[in-house]
Amino acid sequence: MSEAAGDEDGRGADRSGRRSALIAGGDGWQVTFMKRKFGLFKKAYELSVLCGCDIALVVFGPDGKLHEYSNSTVHAVMNRALTFHGPRETLNNAGVERVRLP
């Protein structure tokens, strides 16, 4: 949630009620980033296999390094997205925080 949603410290909570906040200082962010990136890529893989969809993930890490995942090629999926003219769903951080799954 955000401050506008009544969260006084501006940090959101996930479905389990855990707080999300930027990790400051030390090497903790590197370990967290690598684990969460792997988890995100694994979920993308599972979604592509189970649902037969095309996926491309592009992540710029806090260190500026580019990380990519695609079930085909990132270029092919991104080119398809850039030339797509049909209906689309686009979410940003605020939109994801508002989504409630059944």
N, C-alpha and C positions, 0 to 999 in steps of 0.2 A: 504494500500500500504506500501511498505517498502522503506528504503533509496535507494535501488538499482532501485526502480521504480520512483525515482524522488521526493520522499517525504522527505524533509530535516530534519524533526524532528523524523523520524522513526516510527511514529504512523500511523496506517491505518485508512481509512474512510469506513463506511458502505455504502450501496446503497443510503441512504438518505443524505450522505455527512457528517454525524457525525463522529467525531474522536474517535478512540479507544485508551485508555491508561490505564496503571496500576493505580489503586486507591491507593494513598499513605496515610498512617497514619489514625488514628481515627477508628471509627466503620463503616464508610461508605462502606467499602468493604464487610462487613458482610451482610448488607442489600441488596446491589447490587448483591452479590453472591446468596443469597437465592431467590431473585426475578427472576434472570436470570436462576438459576437452575430449579426453578418451571416452567418457560417458556419453557426451553429445554425439560423437562420431559413431559410437556403437548403436545408439538409439536411431540415428539416421540410417545406418546399415539395416537394422531390424525393420524399420518402416519400409525401406525399399524392397526388402525380400518378402515381407508379409503382405504388403499391399500393392506391390508391383509398380511403384511410382519412381519417377526420376528425381534424384536429390543431388544438390550441390551445396556444400557449406564452405564459406570463406570466412576465416577468422584471423584477425590481426591481433596477436597477443600483446600484452602490456609491454613486452620488450621490443615490439615493432616487427617481429617475425611473422611471416605469412604461413598459415596452416590451412590446408584444403582437404576436403573429402568429396568424393562423388562416386556413385555406383556405375557411371560410365566415364565421362570426362567432364571436368568443371567447365571447360570452354564450351562444350556442346550444350550442356544444360543452361548455362548463362546466356548463350546465344539464343536459345529457344525462349528464355524468359524475356530477353530484351526485344524480341520481335513478336511477342505474344500480344494479341489484341482482344482476347476474350475476358470474361469476368475474372477478377483476382481478389484474393484476401491478403491484406498487408497488415502486419502487427508491429508495433513498437513496444518499448518497455512498459509504458502505461497500459497498452492494450492487453499485453500478456498478463499483467498483474490483475486485471479485471476479469479475465476469463475464469469461469467456474465450470468445471466438468461435472457431469452427473454422477 
